């Protein structure tokens, strides 16, 4: 009931906050102008992330301060840092920010959060500062992967909700992770559902960098916390679609000598939309795959199947979905 209450409050705040912010963004012409690589048409306001992140973070903070969740310091610091990121990148949504400054801000946020992880991320395979450095680099990559993958209506809300529900489920299985992490997951799930009311196809507003970057930060903290609590397989399985699509697409672009941070529409889910599928259908198919990933994460956690077997099945599943998304017409390079 406590987690349900946290989710419900975050949902209401996110829904109402997005509605209010949308009017303000339209009035000040903070809109996403479509171009030849866009997957939408019309002038859609961007910057809803400030409402989503504030809703999730403030709800989490209040829950952690009022209810005696154990080990909530990491979640509390992470939400405070996420709010700072949301504010900084809200101005970026309006004015733009050079790539170097973006990376410096993200790296500073990760340096704040990395010391609050429950323990070594890689299970003792790497020692001391090596484990910390690799975890920080992985966190930085995942944060930007979430930003890169925010390319069609509904996808980020679906991914955030799926990972959050997976973490909540693992909490009920008594995985030895910080209790505050389940409060954060409940708030993220509620805030994401509240935003999906506005972002489901056809979207009335977009997250913008003020949402995708802080969400990537919070999800990165949550997944690294899972891994450092011993649930490494679940931490690899839950975000498997984002890992696979972002990793494969960006690797291909780099092998072709292209700059990975430049705007493009070559992700598998974007190819599906460009080949004729609706945003809603593609996001729904990813949601179904994510439900299977949550089931796999649960199975490896209760030791029904070995961890590496579950990871291999998960990535076979998502690469199979990506293969279905690709088409010669949809993925033709400009």
JOVEN-V209885 format. One record per residue. N is the residue number from 1. RES is the residue in three letters. PSI is psi in whole degrees, -180 to 180 (none if undefined). OMEGA is omega in radians with two decimals (* if undefined). D_CENTER is the distance of its C-alpha to the mean C-alpha in whole Angstrom. Layout:
BEGIN
<<N:RES:PSI:OMEGA:D_CENTER> <N:RES:PSI:OMEGA:D_CENTER>>
END
This chain:
BEGIN
<<1:UNK:-36:3.12:25> <2:UNK:-47:-3.14:23> <3:UNK:-36:3.09:20> <4:UNK:-39:3.10:21> <5:UNK:-43:3.11:22> <6:UNK:-47:3.13:19> <7:UNK:-43:-3.11:17> <8:UNK:-43:3.13:20> <9:UNK:-45:3.13:20> <10:UNK:-39:3.12:17> <11:UNK:-48:-3.11:17> <12:UNK:-43:3.13:20> <13:UNK:-42:-3.14:19> <14:UNK:-45:-3.14:16> <15:UNK:-49:-3.10:18> <16:UNK:-42:-3.13:21> <17:UNK:-39:3.11:20> <18:UNK:-40:3.12:18> <19:UNK:-45:3.14:22> <20:UNK:-45:-3.11:23> <21:UNK:-36:3.14:21> <22:UNK:-44:3.13:21> <23:UNK:-42:-3.13:25> <24:UNK:-43:-3.13:25> <25:UNK:-40:3.10:23> <26:UNK:-40:-3.12:25> <27:UNK:-32:-3.12:28> <28:UNK:11:3.04:27> <29:UNK:39:3.02:26> <30:UNK:88:-3.00:23> <31:UNK:159:3.09:22> <32:UNK:113:-3.11:20> <33:UNK:123:-3.10:23> <34:UNK:148:3.03:23> <35:UNK:-168:-3.03:25> <36:UNK:-18:-3.14:26> <37:UNK:2:-3.11:22> <38:UNK:155:3.07:20> <39:UNK:26:3.10:19> <40:UNK:168:3.06:21> <41:UNK:156:-3.13:24> <42:UNK:167:-3.12:25> <43:UNK:107:-3.09:24> <44:UNK:128:3.11:21> <45:UNK:144:3.08:20> <46:UNK:149:-3.13:17> <47:UNK:11:-3.14:16> <48:UNK:-17:-3.10:15> <49:UNK:-32:-3.13:12> <50:UNK:-36:3.11:15> <51:UNK:-41:-3.12:16> <52:UNK:-47:-3.10:12> <53:UNK:-42:3.09:12> <54:UNK:-42:-3.14:15> <55:UNK:-50:-3.12:16> <56:UNK:-44:-3.04:13> <57:UNK:-45:-3.12:14> <58:UNK:-38:3.08:18> <59:UNK:-44:3.11:18> <60:UNK:-47:-3.10:17> <61:UNK:-45:3.13:19> <62:UNK:-42:3.14:22> <63:UNK:-43:-3.10:22> <64:UNK:-29:-3.14:22> <65:UNK:-29:-3.08:25> <66:UNK:-41:-3.05:27> <67:UNK:138:-3.07:26> <68:UNK:65:2.99:27> <69:UNK:136:3.10:24> <70:UNK:147:3.04:24> <71:UNK:49:-3.11:23> <72:UNK:1:-3.06:20> <73:UNK:-42:-3.12:21> <74:UNK:-45:3.12:18> <75:UNK:-38:-3.13:16> <76:UNK:-47:3.12:18> <77:UNK:-39:-3.13:18> <78:UNK:-40:3.13:14> <79:UNK:-38:3.10:14> <80:UNK:-42:3.12:17> <81:UNK:-38:3.13:16> <82:UNK:-38:3.09:12> <83:UNK:-44:3.11:15> <84:UNK:-43:3.09:17> <85:UNK:-42:-3.13:14> <86:UNK:-42:-3.14:14> <87:UNK:-47:-3.14:18> <88:UNK:-46:-3.07:18> <89:UNK:-12:2.96:16> <90:UNK:-42:3.06:17> <91:UNK:-32:3.07:20> <92:UNK:-38:3.09:19> <93:UNK:-33:-3.10:18> <94:UNK:-33:-2.98:22> <95:UNK:-21:-3.08:23> <96:UNK:153:-3.11:21> <97:UNK:130:-3.14:21> <98:UNK:152:-3.04:22> <99:UNK:-40:-3.11:20> <100:UNK:-43:3.13:22> <101:UNK:-37:3.09:21> <102:UNK:-47:-3.11:18> <103:UNK:-40:3.14:17> <104:UNK:-44:3.12:20> <105:UNK:-45:3.14:18> <106:UNK:-43:-3.14:15> <107:UNK:-39:3.11:17> <108:UNK:-41:3.12:19> <109:UNK:-40:3.14:16> <110:UNK:-38:3.09:15> <111:UNK:-34:3.10:19> <112:UNK:-45:-3.02:19> <113:UNK:-23:-2.96:16> <114:UNK:-32:-3.09:17> <115:UNK:-8:-3.13:21> <116:UNK:6:3.04:19> <117:UNK:149:-3.06:18> <118:UNK:-26:-3.10:20> <119:UNK:-167:3.10:22> <120:UNK:139:-3.06:22> <121:UNK:-34:-3.00:19> <122:UNK:28:3.00:21> <123:UNK:28:3.12:23> <124:UNK:-1:3.13:26> <125:UNK:-39:3.02:26> <126:UNK:149:-3.05:26> <127:UNK:147:2.95:28> <128:UNK:-126:-3.02:27> <129:UNK:-25:3.13:26> <130:UNK:-46:3.09:25> <131:UNK:-44:-3.13:23> <132:UNK:-44:-3.13:21> <133:UNK:-46:-3.14:21> <134:UNK:-39:3.10:19> <135:UNK:-41:3.13:17> <136:UNK:-42:3.13:16> <137:UNK:-40:3.10:16> <138:UNK:-41:3.10:14> <139:UNK:-44:3.13:11> <140:UNK:-42:3.12:12> <141:UNK:-46:-3.09:12> <142:UNK:-40:3.10:8> <143:UNK:-46:-3.14:7> <144:UNK:-29:3.07:9> <145:UNK:-42:3.09:8> <146:UNK:-41:3.10:5> <147:UNK:-45:3.14:8> <148:UNK:-35:-3.03:10> <149:UNK:-4:-3.14:9> <150:UNK:72:-2.97:9> <151:UNK:-8:3.06:12> <152:UNK:165:-3.11:14> <153:UNK:129:2.97:14> <154:UNK:-17:-2.94:12> <155:UNK:-42:-3.10:9> <156:UNK:-38:3.07:6> <157:UNK:-41:3.11:8> <158:UNK:-46:-3.10:9> <159:UNK:-44:-3.14:6> <160:UNK:-45:3.13:5> <161:UNK:-42:-3.12:9> <162:UNK:-48:-3.14:10> <163:UNK:-41:-3.13:8> <164:UNK:-45:3.11:9> <165:UNK:-36:3.08:13> <166:UNK:-42:3.12:13> <167:UNK:-42:3.11:13> <168:UNK:-44:3.12:15> <169:UNK:-42:3.11:18> <170:UNK:-33:3.07:18> <171:UNK:-39:3.09:19> <172:UNK:-23:3.08:22> <173:UNK:5:3.08:23> <174:UNK:36:2.97:24> <175:UNK:138:-3.03:21> <176:UNK:64:3.10:22> <177:UNK:164:3.13:19> <178:UNK:134:-3.14:20> <179:UNK:-33:3.12:20> <180:UNK:-24:3.14:18> <181:UNK:-36:3.12:15> <182:UNK:-34:3.06:16> <183:UNK:-44:3.09:16> <184:UNK:-44:-3.14:13> <185:UNK:-41:3.13:12> <186:UNK:-42:3.13:14> <187:UNK:-40:3.11:13> <188:UNK:-41:3.12:10> <189:UNK:-47:-3.12:11> <190:UNK:-46:-3.13:14> <191:UNK:-37:3.14:12> <192:UNK:-40:3.10:10> <193:UNK:-41:3.09:13> <194:UNK:-39:3.11:15> <195:UNK:-34:-3.10:13> <196:UNK:-27:3.05:14> <197:UNK:-32:-3.10:17> <198:UNK:-21:-3.01:17> <199:UNK:-7:3.11:15> <200:UNK:149:-3.03:16> <201:UNK:131:-0.05:19> <202:UNK:129:-3.01:21> <203:UNK:141:3.05:18> <204:UNK:-12:3.13:20> <205:UNK:152:3.10:17> <206:UNK:157:3.09:14> <207:UNK:-47:-2.97:12> <208:UNK:176:3.11:13> <209:UNK:-24:3.13:12> <210:UNK:-13:3.09:12> <211:UNK:-48:-3.04:9> <212:UNK:-37:-3.12:7> <213:UNK:-50:3.06:8> <214:UNK:-35:3.08:8> <215:UNK:-43:3.07:5> <216:UNK:-36:3.10:4> <217:UNK:-48:-3.11:8> <218:UNK:-42:3.10:8> <219:UNK:-38:3.09:5> <220:UNK:-43:3.08:8> <221:UNK:-44:-3.10:10> <222:UNK:-45:-3.10:10> <223:UNK:-40:3.07:10> <224:UNK:-34:3.07:13> <225:UNK:-39:3.06:15> <226:UNK:-49:-3.11:15> <227:UNK:-42:-3.11:16> <228:UNK:-12:3.04:19> <229:UNK:0:3.11:20> <230:UNK:-12:-3.12:21> <231:UNK:56:-3.05:19> <232:UNK:-37:-3.11:18> <233:UNK:-44:3.10:18> <234:UNK:-37:3.14:15> <235:UNK:-27:3.07:13> <236:UNK:-29:-3.06:14> <237:UNK:-45:-3.02:14> <238:UNK:-43:3.13:11> <239:UNK:25:-2.97:8> <240:UNK:-37:-3.13:12> <241:UNK:-45:3.14:11> <242:UNK:-43:3.10:8> <243:UNK:-47:-3.04:11> <244:UNK:-51:-3.08:14> <245:UNK:-48:-3.14:13> <246:UNK:-46:-3.10:12> <247:UNK:-46:-3.11:14> <248:UNK:-47:-3.08:17> <249:UNK:-46:-3.12:17> <250:UNK:-35:3.09:17> <251:UNK:-43:3.12:20> <252:UNK:-41:3.14:22> <253:UNK:-42:3.13:22> <254:UNK:-38:3.10:23> <255:UNK:-28:3.08:25> <256:UNK:0:3.13:27> <257:UNK:16:-3.14:27> <258:UNK:152:3.13:24> <259:UNK:121:-3.03:22> <260:UNK:-23:-3.10:19> <261:UNK:-5:3.13:17> <262:UNK:146:-3.12:20> <263:UNK:140:3.13:19> <264:UNK:176:3.09:19> <265:UNK:52:-3.05:19> <266:UNK:0:3.06:19> <267:UNK:154:-3.08:16> <268:UNK:-43:-3.12:17> <269:UNK:-32:3.08:15> <270:UNK:-37:3.08:17> <271:UNK:-39:3.13:20> <272:UNK:-42:3.13:20> <273:UNK:-42:-3.13:20> <274:UNK:-23:3.13:23> <275:UNK:-1:3.01:25> <276:UNK:-12:3.11:25> <277:UNK:149:3.10:23> <278:UNK:156:3.07:21> <279:UNK:-43:-3.08:18> <280:UNK:-42:-3.12:18> <281:UNK:-44:-3.13:19> <282:UNK:-45:3.12:17> <283:UNK:-36:3.10:14> <284:UNK:-40:3.11:16> <285:UNK:-38:3.07:17> <286:UNK:-38:3.11:13> <287:UNK:-40:3.11:13> <288:UNK:-44:3.09:17> <289:UNK:-40:3.13:16> <290:UNK:-35:3.08:13> <291:UNK:-39:3.08:16> <292:UNK:-35:3.10:18> <293:UNK:-39:3.09:15> <294:UNK:-42:3.11:15> <295:UNK:-41:3.11:19> <296:UNK:-43:3.12:19> <297:UNK:-38:3.09:17> <298:UNK:-43:-3.11:20> <299:UNK:-42:3.14:23> <300:UNK:-30:-3.13:22> <301:UNK:-38:3.11:22> <302:UNK:9:3.01:25> <303:UNK:34:2.99:26> <304:UNK:-31:3.05:27> <305:UNK:151:3.12:26> <306:UNK:152:-3.07:26> <307:UNK:-50:-3.09:23> <308:UNK:-32:3.07:23> <309:UNK:-45:3.11:24> <310:UNK:-41:3.13:21> <311:UNK:-45:3.13:19> <312:UNK:-42:3.10:22> <313:UNK:-42:-3.11:22> <314:UNK:-47:-3.08:18> <315:UNK:-28:2.99:18> <316:UNK:-40:3.12:21> <317:UNK:-49:-3.05:19> <318:UNK:-34:3.07:16> <319:UNK:-32:3.03:19> <320:UNK:-41:3.08:21> <321:UNK:-43:3.11:19> <322:UNK:-39:3.13:18> <323:UNK:-38:3.09:22> <324:UNK:-30:-3.12:23> <325:UNK:-31:-3.06:20> <326:UNK:145:3.00:23> <327:UNK:149:-3.12:26> <328:UNK:-40:-3.11:28> <329:UNK:-44:-3.07:28> <330:UNK:-30:-3.04:25> <331:UNK:12:3.10:24> <332:UNK:129:-3.13:27> <333:UNK:144:-3.14:27> <334:UNK:none:*:28>>
END
